[in-house]
């Protein structure tokens, strides 16, 4: 999807000339907003979709993320740190959306609408089981410490250790250990849910 087509869905008025003209400075170089937008859009949307589970909401949050970059860009000394800021904003917006959804008691109501973009099974029972599994994973992530949940989501989205460190402002050498702990926390919570589910049957 082109920047022009994405822009039509944005609640703010930004012309293609604005995108091309807007520059973001770091201490080492000047970056075109349009280049950042086109280069990071799909990945930002993918990360947000992993969190919120709805494509339209993910795109809305991605637009909000880029609007914040456009409207008030942060001052960083490298493009890598600038991109890290972008994903921090995106993941924070995603988890804020989940918390707001829970406060409005919409979380449970939307369980049946998750993952519709994935390959649909011809067997409704298999599809229902897959949807329930994805819903359970998202509920567990929402209950974990935000840093652990973000680590797992971003790593699952293909982020390297260096990208994780830049995005979450962590020491590069600590990422492996933190990921192991986050995975262990997730597995423990998952097993507890499975035990509770089996005992309830």
Protein Blocks (a to p, Z undefined) as FASTA:
>chain_A
ZZklmmmmpcbdcdfklmmmpccddfkbccdfklmmmmmmmmmmmmmmmmnopaklmmmm
mmmmmmmmmmmccddfbfklmmmmmmmmmmmmmmmmmmmmmmnopmmmmmmmgoklpccd
fblklmmmmmmmmmmmmmmmmmmcfklmmmmmmmmnopafklmmmmnopafklmmmmmmm
mmmmmmmmmmmmmmmmmmmZZ
